[in-house]
Amino acid sequence: MPGSRESGRWWWRVGLVIAVGLGVFPAGIGQVRAQDPARKSELPEGESASSSRPESAGPIELPVDPVLWPEPRRAELLRNEYPEISGPIMSVRDRDTLAARIAEMAQGRGLDRAEVKRHVDHNVSELTRRANIAAMLGSEGAGRNPRALDEAANRLLAPLLEPSTPANQSFRREYVARLLDHQQQILRGHLLSRAFYMVVLSRAGIPEVVPLMIELIRDPEQPYTVKLLAAVGLTTASDQGRRPLDANTQAVPAARALAQFLRSVPDAPWPVQIRCLEALGSLRVATENPLSGGAEIAGVAFEILANPAYEPLVRAWAGRALSRLVYPTQVRGLNLDLVAYELGWVAVAAGEKIVSLPIPESAPTKNLLLVSRWVEPLLRALEAFVGDEQIRGSGLNALTGGSALTRGVEQRIRALASAAIRYSQSAGAQVRLARVDVEAALEELRTYLTNNRPENAEFYAGGPVAELPAAGSSAAGASRGR
């Protein structure tokens, strides 16, 4: 149990299972990991930060140590005292035979509602069994399969990973309906039960899950893990912005919930923040009222982008979200050049982190893995400029008509990213030379931003205002990146 010598191990397991369940790793189920910066040394002109765009643009990284993942009610949520959900008891043989039948239905070959219910009820009950939870927590004397929870979750998830086709729509609707039958009880239960259940629902990819995801993001009693997975569920349901959701009943309420959460909980763990921002961009909603002349939902993302107190990666995701929203023509004084400018300072912040890493004499490549970490905000920033070819009107280049400022910032971020990637791949005597190139690209970007300060600091008329450095002040400008 938590506090024992095994307490760190279970969080590693939970993080791994949730990450795999969302396709973080290449061996995951259905999604691919964001491009490893170390595999691409150049970013050719006009090419996006990831040539073959993954379904999820960045990995979900859950901390291994619970100290780094500050769930406010963690002790309560980990008490293995929550009620179990009853379900049909099956032998392993019967369970696997039924799972094979469900797999056939998931491929569009018939529908037996009784078998669907039996399969779902059995595996959901497995997610709440105290013995299974104890085994995963590493409690002494648990005496059960320590992977029982993730195996049950995988059996629940597998049918949803089949491609959606006209032939299996009836099955998918029935299957998700039976999963949702258990939402009230399981989402008031143990943290592990909630997490595994949400991994399954977050991958459903159908509008029926959207109301629940909105409710969970709004619910102050739900832990961060659930909110993170609810945001992923919204992104999946909207297919990263390629599948429009109903504006009145889904997209606008979901965007409102995400914006309210981001604004009201600024100290949420950064993985939660980036998944909420990703979902916000996928919903493509800039304002609740297109006739208001404002873009108040987009304004929440802009406030994060322009605030140096946030992590550079979070700020980069905020800029990426802003680049995917649909802005009504009624928005007064929309200033997307300012978004490009602020992304430039995000890139400066990441670049400063990179050049600050020491190069030990005895092991010059020791810190290059950390370089790759700080390349990530640069790649997300470039995605904001380029957009997604499958999402009409996305990307700052398209939204600004390729303005001189936007183009100038993008070119210099691209140069910095290319230099940083080459630095991360360097070896031996090339390490110091490669860092010189990063320093030169960083200085070029900083100088460009200092000399090309936008005249208007408002995101839109009456909207949030950025704190711009004094014109031509390199010292003040440098602080904007930190």
C-alpha positions in Angstrom: 0.0 0.0 0.0 1.1 3.6 -0.4 4.1 4.4 1.9 5.5 0.9 1.7 8.5 -0.1 -0.3 6.2 -1.1 -3.2 4.4 2.3 -3.3 6.4 3.7 -6.1 6.0 0.7 -8.3 2.2 0.9 -8.7 2.3 4.5 -9.9 4.8 3.4 -12.6 2.4 0.7 -13.6 -0.6 3.1 -13.7 1.3 5.7 -15.7 2.5 3.0 -18.1 -0.9 1.5 -18.6 -2.6 4.8 -19.1 0.2 5.9 -21.5 0.0 2.7 -23.5 -3.8 2.9 -23.5 -3.6 6.3 -25.1 -1.1 5.2 -27.7 2.0 6.9 -26.3 4.3 4.1 -27.1 4.8 2.6 -30.6 3.5 -0.7 -29.2 0.4 1.0 -28.1 -3.1 0.4 -29.5 -4.2 2.7 -32.2 -2.1 5.9 -31.9 1.5 6.6 -32.4 4.0 8.6 -30.4 4.9 12.1 -31.4 7.9 12.2 -33.7 11.1 11.7 -31.9 13.2 14.8 -32.5 16.3 12.7 -32.7 15.1 11.0 -35.8 14.9 14.1 -37.9 17.8 16.5 -38.3 16.2 18.9 -40.7 12.9 20.7 -41.0 12.6 21.7 -44.7 10.9 24.9 -45.7 7.1 24.4 -45.7 7.2 21.1 -43.9 5.3 20.6 -40.7 7.0 19.6 -37.5 5.8 16.0 -38.0 5.6 14.8 -41.6 3.2 11.9 -40.9 0.9 13.5 -38.4 0.1 11.3 -35.5 -3.4 11.0 -34.1 -2.1 12.5 -30.9 0.5 15.2 -31.3 2.3 14.7 -28.1 2.9 12.0 -25.5 1.0 11.8 -22.3 3.7 11.7 -19.5 2.3 10.7 -16.1 4.8 11.2 -13.3 6.2 8.1 -11.7 6.4 9.6 -8.2 3.1 10.6 -6.7 4.8 13.6 -5.1 5.1 15.0 -8.7 1.5 14.3 -9.4 -0.3 16.2 -6.6 -3.8 14.8 -6.5 -5.4 16.8 -3.8 -7.4 13.8 -2.5 -4.9 11.1 -3.3 -4.9 9.4 0.1 -8.7 9.1 0.0 -8.8 7.9 -3.6 -6.3 5.2 -2.8 -8.1 3.6 0.1 -9.1 0.2 -1.1 -12.5 0.4 0.6 -14.8 1.4 -2.3 -17.8 -0.8 -3.2 -17.2 -3.5 -5.9 -19.5 -3.6 -8.9 -21.1 -7.0 -9.2 -20.8 -8.8 -12.5 -21.1 -12.3 -14.0 -18.4 -14.7 -12.9 -16.7 -16.6 -15.7 -14.0 -19.1 -16.2 -11.0 -18.0 -18.2 -12.1 -20.2 -21.0 -15.7 -18.7 -21.1 -14.3 -15.2 -20.8 -11.9 -15.6 -23.7 -14.6 -17.3 -25.8 -17.0 -14.4 -25.2 -14.2 -11.9 -26.0 -13.7 -13.6 -29.4 -17.4 -13.3 -30.1 -17.3 -9.6 -29.2 -14.4 -9.1 -31.5 -16.5 -10.5 -34.4 -19.3 -8.1 -33.6 -16.8 -5.2 -33.5 -15.9 -6.1 -37.0 -19.6 -5.8 -38.1 -20.6 -9.4 -37.9 -23.8 -9.4 -36.0 -25.0 -8.0 -32.7 -26.0 -9.9 -29.6 -27.0 -7.4 -26.9 -27.0 -10.0 -24.1 -23.4 -11.0 -24.9 -22.3 -7.4 -25.1 -23.8 -6.7 -21.7 -22.2 -9.8 -20.2 -18.8 -9.0 -21.6 -18.9 -5.4 -20.4 -20.4 -6.2 -17.0 -17.8 -8.9 -16.2 -14.8 -6.8 -17.1 -16.1 -3.6 -15.5 -16.6 -5.6 -12.3 -12.9 -6.8 -12.6 -11.9 -3.1 -12.6 -13.4 -2.6 -9.1 -12.4 -5.8 -7.4 -10.4 -5.0 -4.2 -8.2 -8.0 -4.6 -7.2 -6.8 -8.1 -6.5 -3.3 -6.9 -4.5 -4.7 -4.0 -2.4 -6.8 -6.4 -1.6 -3.8 -8.5 -0.7 -1.7 -5.5 1.7 -4.4 -4.4 0.0 -5.0 -1.1 1.4 -7.8 0.9 -0.6 -11.0 0.7 -2.7 -9.8 -2.3 -2.2 -13.2 -4.0 -3.8 -12.1 -7.3 -2.6 -11.3 -10.8 -1.0 -7.9 -10.6 -2.1 -7.2 -14.1 -5.7 -8.1 -13.7 -6.9 -4.5 -13.9 -5.0 -3.6 -17.1 -6.0 -6.9 -18.7 -9.7 -6.2 -18.0 -9.3 -2.7 -19.4 -7.6 -4.1 -22.5 -10.5 -6.5 -23.1 -12.9 -3.6 -22.8 -10.9 -1.4 -25.1 -10.1 -3.9 -27.8 -13.5 -3.8 -29.6 -13.3 0.0 -29.8 -10.0 -0.1 -31.6 -11.6 -1.7 -34.7 -12.1 0.8 -37.5 -15.5 2.5 -37.4 -17.5 1.3 -40.4 -21.2 1.4 -41.4 -21.4 -2.3 -40.6 -20.4 -2.0 -36.9 -22.2 1.2 -35.9 -25.0 -0.6 -34.1 -22.5 -2.6 -32.2 -20.4 0.5 -31.2 -23.5 2.4 -30.0 -24.7 -0.6 -27.9 -21.2 -1.3 -26.6 -20.6 2.3 -25.4 -24.1 2.5 -24.0 -23.4 -0.6 -21.8 -20.1 1.0 -20.7 -21.8 4.2 -19.7 -24.3 2.2 -17.6 -21.5 2.0 -15.0 -20.3 5.6 -15.0 -22.0 6.8 -11.8 -20.6 4.0 -9.6 -17.1 3.5 -11.1 -16.4 7.3 -11.3 -17.0 7.6 -7.6 -14.7 4.7 -6.8 -11.0 3.9 -6.5 -8.5 6.0 -8.4 -7.3 3.0 -10.3 -10.8 1.9 -11.3 -11.6 5.4 -12.5 -8.3 5.6 -14.5 -8.7 2.3 -16.3 -12.4 3.0 -17.1 -11.5 6.4 -18.5 -8.8 5.0 -20.7 -11.5 2.9 -22.3 -14.0 5.7 -22.7 -11.5 8.2 -23.9 -10.8 6.0 -26.9 -14.5 5.4 -27.9 -14.3 8.2 -30.5 -18.1 8.7 -30.7 -20.2 11.7 -29.7 -22.2 9.7 -27.1 -19.3 10.1 -24.7 -19.0 13.9 -25.0 -21.7 14.8 -22.3 -19.9 12.6 -19.7 -16.5 14.1 -20.6 -17.9 17.6 -20.2 -19.4 16.7 -16.8 -16.1 15.2 -15.6 -14.1 18.3 -16.6 -16.6 20.5 -14.7 -16.8 18.3 -11.6 -14.4 19.7 -9.0 -14.4 16.4 -7.1 -12.9 14.4 -10.0 -9.1 13.9 -9.8 -6.6 15.3 -12.4 -6.2 11.8 -13.9 -9.9 11.7 -14.8 -9.8 15.2 -16.2 -6.8 14.5 -18.4 -8.5 11.4 -19.8 -11.8 13.3 -20.3 -9.9 15.9 -22.4 -8.4 13.1 -24.4 -11.9 11.8 -24.9 -13.1 15.1 -26.4 -10.1 15.1 -28.7 -10.8 11.6 -29.9 -14.5 12.3 -30.3 -13.7 15.2 -32.6 -10.9 13.3 -34.4 -8.4 16.1 -33.6 -10.7 18.7 -35.1 -11.5 16.8 -38.4 -14.9 15.7 -37.2 -17.2 18.6 -36.3 -19.3 18.0 -33.2 -22.8 19.5 -32.7 -22.1 23.2 -31.8 -25.0 23.8 -29.3 -25.0 20.5 -27.5 -21.4 19.4 -27.6 -18.6 21.6 -29.0 -19.6 24.9 -27.3 -20.4 23.3 -23.9 -17.2 21.3 -24.0 -15.0 24.3 -25.0 -16.6 26.4 -22.2 -15.9 23.6 -19.7 -12.2 23.4 -20.8 -11.7 27.1 -20.7 -13.3 27.4 -17.3 -11.0 24.7 -15.9 -7.9 26.1 -17.4 -8.6 29.5 -16.0 -9.8 28.4 -12.6 -7.0 25.8 -11.9 -3.8 27.4 -13.2 -1.7 25.1 -11.1 -3.0 21.9 -12.6 -0.2 19.5 -13.5 1.2 20.4 -17.0 0.1 17.1 -18.7 -3.5 18.0 -17.8 -3.1 21.5 -19.1 -1.7 20.4 -22.5 -4.4 17.8 -23.0 -7.1 20.3 -22.2 -5.5 22.7 -24.7 -5.3 20.0 -27.3 -9.0 19.3 -26.8 -9.8 23.0 -27.0 -8.1 23.3 -30.3 -9.8 20.2 -31.6 -13.2 21.6 -30.8 -12.4 24.7 -32.9 -14.6 27.0 -30.8 -13.3 30.5 -30.3 -16.4 32.1 -28.8 -19.8 31.0 -27.3 -21.5 33.9 -29.2 -20.2 34.4 -32.8 -22.1 37.8 -32.9 -20.5 39.2 -29.8 -17.4 40.6 -31.5 -15.1 38.8 -29.1 -13.3 35.5 -28.7 -13.5 34.8 -25.0 -12.8 31.1 -25.2 -9.7 31.7 -27.4 -8.7 34.4 -24.9 -8.1 31.8 -22.2 -5.6 30.0 -24.4 -4.0 33.3 -25.3 -3.5 34.3 -21.7 -1.6 31.0 -21.2 0.5 31.6 -24.3 1.5 35.1 -23.3 2.3 34.2 -19.6 6.0 33.3 -19.0 5.0 31.7 -15.7 3.7 28.7 -17.6 6.0 25.9 -18.8 7.2 26.6 -22.4 5.6 23.3 -23.6 2.2 24.4 -22.1 2.5 27.8 -23.8 3.4 26.1 -27.1 0.3 23.9 -26.9 -1.8 27.1 -26.2 -0.5 28.6 -29.4 -1.2 25.4 -31.2 -4.8 25.5 -29.9 -5.2 29.1 -31.1 -4.1 28.1 -34.5 -6.9 25.6 -34.9 -9.9 27.6 -33.8 -12.5 29.1 -36.1 -12.7 32.8 -35.6 -16.0 34.4 -36.7 -15.6 37.4 -39.0 -17.4 39.5 -36.4 -14.4 39.3 -34.0 -13.1 42.9 -33.7 -9.4 43.5 -34.2 -8.3 39.9 -34.2 -4.6 40.0 -33.8 -3.1 36.6 -34.8 0.3 38.2 -35.6 0.5 38.7 -31.8 0.0 34.9 -31.4 2.9 34.3 -33.7 5.0 36.8 -31.9 4.3 35.2 -28.5 5.1 31.8 -29.9 8.5 33.3 -30.9 9.1 34.1 -27.2 8.1 30.6 -26.3 10.7 29.3 -28.7 13.2 31.7 -27.0 12.4 30.2 -23.6 13.0 26.7 -24.9 16.2 27.7 -26.7 17.5 29.3 -23.5 16.9 26.0 -21.6 18.8 24.2 -24.3 21.9 26.4 -24.3 21.9 26.5 -20.5 22.6 22.8 -20.3 26.2 22.2 -19.3 28.6 20.1 -21.6 30.7 18.0 -19.2 34.3 17.7 -20.4 34.4 13.9 -19.7 31.0 13.2 -21.1 29.9 15.8 -23.7 26.8 14.0 -24.8 25.5 13.4 -21.2 22.8 16.1 -21.4 21.7 15.7 -25.0 18.6 13.7 -24.0 17.4 16.9 -22.2 18.0 18.8 -25.4 15.4 16.6 -27.0 13.0 17.4 -24.3 13.3 21.2 -25.0 13.0 20.6 -28.7 9.4 19.5 -28.1 8.0 23.1 -27.5 9.7 24.1 -30.8 8.0 21.4 -32.7 4.6 22.2 -31.2 5.1 25.9 -32.1 5.9 25.0 -35.7 2.7 22.9 -35.8 0.9 26.1 -34.8 2.2 27.9 -37.9 1.8 25.0 -40.4 -1.6 23.6 -39.2 -3.1 20.4 -40.4 -3.8 19.9 -44.1 -6.9 17.9 -43.1 -8.3 20.7 -41.0 -9.5 23.5 -43.3 -8.3 27.0 -42.2 -5.9 25.8 -39.6 -2.4 27.2 -39.0 -1.2 30.7 -38.4 0.2 30.9 -41.9 -3.3 30.4 -43.3 -5.1 32.5 -40.7 -2.8 35.5 -41.2 -2.5 35.1 -44.9 1.2 34.6 -44.5 1.9 38.0 -43.0 5.5 39.2 -42.9 5.7 39.0 -39.1 4.2 35.5 -39.0 6.5 34.3 -41.7 9.6 35.8 -40.2 8.9 34.3 -36.8 8.2 30.8 -38.2 11.4 30.8 -40.3 13.5 31.6 -37.3 11.8 29.1 -35.0 12.4 26.5 -37.8 16.1 27.4 -37.9 16.3 27.1 -34.1 14.5 23.8 -34.1 16.8 22.4 -36.8 19.9 23.5 -35.0 18.6 22.1 -31.7 17.8 18.7 -33.3 21.3 18.5 -34.9 22.7 19.4 -31.5 20.7 16.5 -29.9 22.3 14.1 -32.5 25.8 15.4 -32.2 28.7 13.4 -30.7 32.3 14.0 -29.6 33.9 17.2 -30.8 30.8 18.1 -32.7 28.8 18.8 -29.5 30.2 22.2 -28.8 30.1 23.3 -32.4 26.5 22.2 -32.6 25.6 24.3 -29.6 27.2 27.3 -31.2 24.7 26.9 -34.0 21.9 26.8 -31.5 23.1 29.9 -29.8 23.4 31.7 -33.1 19.8 30.7 -34.2 18.5 31.7 -30.7 20.1 35.1 -30.9 18.7 35.6 -34.4 15.2 34.8 -33.2 15.5 37.0 -30.1 16.9 39.9 -32.2 14.1 39.6 -34.7 11.4 39.7 -32.0 13.1 42.6 -30.3 13.1 44.6 -33.6 9.6 43.6 -34.8 7.4 44.3 -31.8 3.7 44.4 -32.7 2.1 47.8 -32.4 -1.1 46.4 -30.9 -0.8 44.3 -27.7 -4.5 43.3 -27.7 -5.5 39.8 -28.8 -8.8 41.2 -30.0 -10.6 44.5 -29.2 -11.4 44.4 -25.5 -9.7 41.1 -25.1 -6.6 40.0 -23.1 -3.4 42.1 -23.5 0.1 40.9 -23.8 2.9 42.6 -21.9 5.1 43.6 -24.8 8.8 44.7 -24.3 9.7 48.2 -25.0 10.5 48.8 -28.7 14.2 48.0 -29.4 14.9 46.9 -25.8 16.8 43.6 -26.0 17.1 43.3 -22.2 13.4 43.6 -21.7 12.8 41.4 -24.7 15.0 38.6 -23.3 13.0 38.4 -20.2 9.9 37.6 -22.2 11.2 34.2 -23.0 11.7 33.1 -19.5 
